[in-house]
Amino acid sequence: MKSLIKKNQAIILYLVFGVLTTVVNIGVFDLFNTYTNWNYQISNGIAWVASVLVAFFTNKLWVFSSGYTTWRAFWRELGSFFFFRLLTYFMDVAIMWVGISLMDQNELLVKIVDNVIVVVVNYIFSKLIIFRQRGIKKD
């Protein structure tokens, strides 16, 4: 059991911190969507920025244990993270638009379904591209 946990540690931690990031995303979205008179996409954008910042630092430090030795490497990693998160943000916007504007579904329910899809795609980008270990063998 211990070796199974060790082997899947990144996935387990990603799910734990993914839940935290999702709570931030949905919470900030619901807060702005409920208490402002703004369009739901503005609330969604603010929620995205907040959750991406949480996701970057939790993924970097605890999920993928990504280290860097220079500021240049840090900025490259941050830029890559935001670039791929921006791609999934466009997916997020499209899902929200289809679910809410076209299908007239509950905004919070669409946001929850949307987050499940986006979390899976973000994991793939993070694991395979952003935080991949370049030339470092991990035990």
C-alpha positions in Angstrom: 0.0 0.0 0.0 2.8 2.4 0.9 4.5 1.8 -2.4 1.3 2.4 -4.3 0.8 5.7 -2.5 4.5 6.7 -3.2 4.1 5.7 -6.9 0.9 7.8 -7.3 2.0 10.6 -5.0 1.9 13.3 -7.7 -1.7 12.3 -8.8 -2.9 12.1 -5.2 -1.4 15.6 -4.3 -2.7 17.0 -7.6 -6.2 15.8 -6.7 -5.9 17.3 -3.1 -4.6 20.6 -4.4 -7.0 20.4 -7.4 -9.9 20.4 -4.9 -8.4 23.4 -3.2 -8.0 25.2 -6.5 -11.5 24.2 -7.6 -12.9 25.5 -4.3 -11.1 28.8 -4.9 -12.3 29.0 -8.5 -16.0 28.1 -7.7 -16.0 30.2 -4.5 -14.6 33.4 -6.1 -16.9 32.8 -9.1 -20.0 32.4 -6.9 -19.0 35.4 -4.7 -18.7 37.8 -7.6 -21.6 36.3 -9.6 -23.9 36.5 -6.6 -23.0 39.8 -5.1 -22.2 41.9 -8.2 -24.3 42.9 -11.1 -21.5 41.8 -13.5 -21.8 39.4 -16.4 -20.9 35.8 -15.3 -17.9 35.8 -17.7 -16.3 38.7 -15.7 -16.8 36.7 -12.5 -15.4 33.7 -14.3 -12.2 35.7 -15.3 -11.6 36.9 -11.8 -12.0 33.4 -10.4 -9.6 32.1 -13.1 -6.8 34.5 -12.0 -7.2 33.6 -8.3 -7.3 29.9 -8.9 -4.3 29.9 -11.4 -2.2 31.7 -8.8 -3.1 29.1 -6.2 -2.6 26.3 -8.6 0.8 27.4 -9.8 2.4 27.6 -6.3 0.8 24.4 -5.0 1.7 22.5 -8.1 5.2 23.8 -8.2 6.0 23.3 -4.6 4.1 20.2 -3.5 2.7 18.3 -6.5 5.5 18.2 -9.0 8.3 19.4 -6.6 9.7 21.6 -9.3 12.9 23.3 -8.4 14.7 26.0 -10.3 18.1 27.5 -9.9 17.7 30.8 -11.7 15.1 33.5 -12.0 15.0 32.9 -15.7 14.0 29.3 -15.1 11.3 30.5 -12.7 9.8 33.0 -15.1 10.0 30.4 -17.9 8.0 27.9 -15.8 5.5 30.6 -14.7 5.0 31.8 -18.3 4.5 28.2 -19.5 2.0 27.6 -16.7 0.0 30.7 -17.5 0.1 30.0 -21.2 -1.3 26.5 -20.8 -3.8 27.7 -18.2 -4.9 30.4 -20.7 -5.6 27.6 -23.2 -7.8 25.9 -20.8 -9.4 29.2 -19.8 -10.7 29.5 -23.3 -12.1 26.0 -22.9 -13.6 27.2 -19.6 -15.2 30.2 -21.3 -16.6 28.1 -24.1 -18.1 25.5 -21.7 -19.7 28.3 -19.6 -21.1 30.1 -22.7 -22.6 26.9 -24.1 -24.0 25.7 -20.7 -25.3 29.1 -19.5 -26.0 31.2 -22.6 -27.1 28.5 -25.1 -28.5 25.8 -22.9 -29.8 28.1 -20.1 -28.5 25.8 -17.3 -27.8 26.8 -13.7 -24.6 28.9 -13.6 -23.1 27.2 -10.5 -23.8 23.7 -11.8 -22.2 24.5 -15.2 -19.2 25.9 -13.4 -18.8 22.7 -11.4 -19.0 20.5 -14.5 -16.6 22.8 -16.3 -14.1 22.6 -13.5 -13.9 18.8 -13.6 -13.1 18.9 -17.3 -10.5 21.7 -17.0 -8.8 20.0 -14.0 -8.1 16.8 -16.0 -6.7 18.8 -19.0 -4.6 21.0 -16.7 -3.1 17.9 -15.1 -2.0 16.6 -18.5 -0.4 19.9 -19.4 1.4 20.2 -16.0 2.6 16.6 -15.9 3.8 16.3 -19.5 4.9 19.8 -20.3 5.2 22.4 -17.6 6.7 20.6 -14.6 8.4 17.7 -16.4 11.7 16.8 -15.0 14.3 17.8 -17.6 17.2 15.4 -17.4 16.6 14.7 -13.7 15.9 11.1 -12.6 13.7 10.8 -9.6 13.7 7.7 -7.4 
